[in-house]
Amino acid sequence: MNTLSHMTKNLLDGARNNEFILNSQGIDAILKSVDILKQLVVRVTEGLVVVVDAKEGIRK
């Protein structure tokens, strides 16, 4: 969770600092990371075991 949130923040910071322009793939990555982070928060709150695969997303 920590790694994903920091990577997403770094991506947004790079775009904000004009280091690159976000294309549709970058925007999709940001939106997917937000979805995954929301799911992680719910699962952690519920005390569930969380396994995350960067390509496949969250698994129980």
Sequence and secondary structure as in RCSB ss.txt:
>XXXX:A:sequence
MNTLSHMTKNLLDGARNNEFILNSQGIDAILKSVDILKQLVVRVTEGLVVVVDAKEGIRK
>XXXX:A:secstr
 HHHHHHHHHHHHHHHTTSS   HHHHHHHHHHHHHHHHHHHHHHTT   EEETTTEEE 
